[in-house]
Amino acid sequence: MNIIPSDNFIGTHYIGQEEENAVIEVLKSKSLFRYDGPRLLNKSLFLEESLNSFFGIENSLVCSSGAAALKLCCVALGIGPGDEVLIPAFTFIASAGAVLSCGAIPNFLEIDESMNVDCKKIEERITPQTKAIMAVHIQGVPCNMDLILDIAKKHGLYVIEDVAQAFGARYDDYYVGTLGDAAAFSLQAGKIITCGEGGIFICKSKDGFERAKRYHDNGGKRIDNGYPIWDDPECSFGENFKITEIQSAIALEQLKKSHIIIEKQRELYCELVKGIDVTFYNLRNFPPKANPVPVSICFVFHSISMCESFIQECKKRNLEMDKYCDKILTTYTTFRMKSSWHSSGIPYTNATYQLNDCPISEELSKRTAWFPISPLLTSGNIYTIHTIFDETKDTLIGIGYPKSELSSSNLRHREFK
Ligand SMILES: Cc1ncc(COP(=O)(O)O)c(C=O)c1O
């Protein structure tokens, strides 16, 4: 039986001689720390300069993880105790964790069939404490940034972009991550480009950027990358979120390959979607100006039972198809119980939000199935996948599931290039 690759460890698959050479070069330099060493190669600095020119921006900082980068967004924007940040309920826990770790409270938002935040429902969740909206571009598909930026402007809120899963995706003519006030990318092993663990923080405000940069370096201030000073009015406490030169060396090579990686994902997505009967399955909606880097195909079913039958039928044919995550954040015990590392319950003590308050997202997450698009897929695999989808469709029709209407979202998928 043909084993069909069913992972989306995308950047990891592109690791080759270039990354190997770059790591060895750093090891030979015996300078693994980004700010000092006998023959410092400045890989981290070059990576930041390369990211600035890639995105057409001025301020980027590479750091230890996407979660750290998200925390730096909050630090840069001065988000802290008493503040609330609006976050989609359907995201990875780190989106909420970053907010909580600053002492602020995440307030959860519903998603719609784009599987990103439902922009029509943002305003009803804004309170006097709301300071920012976090736009999470799930699985490479940009949120409707026009709507989010309009709402933020109207209510005087910041926009943080969580771009952990969407490196290189565009909205209109812009890379996602460059549209809001601050953004965080992940370079973890399962991401579009990777160095195992790592993150990228970007921020429009120079002051906010400098504050977060100091925070990532134990709060210290470095002049010309020299030894930091802490006893300075500009300094605060901080944490150590620094990246190593080895991670930066790998990420730099991955960045050079990113156009190839992105094009391949788009090409595979188009090939896969061409053979999917969109009159039977609904696909996740893409917002009008979104130009995603698809890392998966998301099928949206009419019912939970139809979704589960589809997953089972695919599994019987050795095609790994799954739920993206079984639960949404509002249903996690962690949030339901307001669990904290500290017995005082900080930072939840003064939380005013209702838990379990995103029923639409909860139901939607249960009737969506995700197929990860591995860069290892061959045209033979794609042919087999189409055959399996066709057989599965026939089986589902055979047991009485109806055909769906051809939705506008499906038409958009046919146009996607
Ligand atoms: C949406 C989202 N945000 C944040 C993160 C955190 O990134 P990292 O694992 O690099 O800390 C992830 C990681 O998977 C993620 O998927």
The ligand as an SDF file (V2000), in Angstrom:
LIG
                    3D

 16 16  0  0  0  0  0  0  0  0999 V2000
   -1.1180   29.8500   16.4430 C   0  0  0  0  0  0  0  0  0  0  0  0
    0.1440   29.6600   17.2120 C   0  0  0  0  0  0  0  0  0  0  0  0
    0.5840   30.6440   18.0020 N   0  0  0  0  0  0  0  0  0  0  0  0
    1.7240   30.5400   18.6990 C   0  0  0  0  0  0  0  0  0  0  0  0
    2.5040   29.4010   18.6300 C   0  0  0  0  0  0  0  0  0  0  0  0
    3.7390   29.3080   19.4700 C   0  0  0  0  0  0  0  0  0  0  0  0
    4.8780   29.1380   18.7240 O   0  0  0  0  0  0  0  0  0  0  0  0
    6.1390   28.3810   19.3600 P   0  0  0  0  0  0  0  0  0  0  0  0
    5.8350   26.9240   19.3940 O   0  0  0  0  0  0  0  0  0  0  0  0
    7.2710   28.7090   18.4410 O   0  0  0  0  0  0  0  0  0  0  0  0
    6.3440   28.9390   20.7130 O   0  0  0  0  0  0  0  0  0  0  0  0
    2.1070   28.3490   17.8110 C   0  0  0  0  0  0  0  0  0  0  0  0
    2.9110   27.1240   17.7150 C   0  0  0  0  0  0  0  0  0  0  0  0
    2.5000   26.1160   17.2270 O   0  0  0  0  0  0  0  0  0  0  0  0
    0.8850   28.4700   17.0920 C   0  0  0  0  0  0  0  0  0  0  0  0
    0.4620   27.4980   16.3110 O   0  0  0  0  0  0  0  0  0  0  0  0
  1  2  1  0
  2  3  1  0
  2 15  2  0
  3  4  2  0
  4  5  1  0
  5  6  1  0
  5 12  2  0
  6  7  1  0
  7  8  1  0
  8  9  2  0
  8 10  1  0
  8 11  1  0
 12 13  1  0
 12 15  1  0
 13 14  2  0
 15 16  1  0
M  END
$$$$
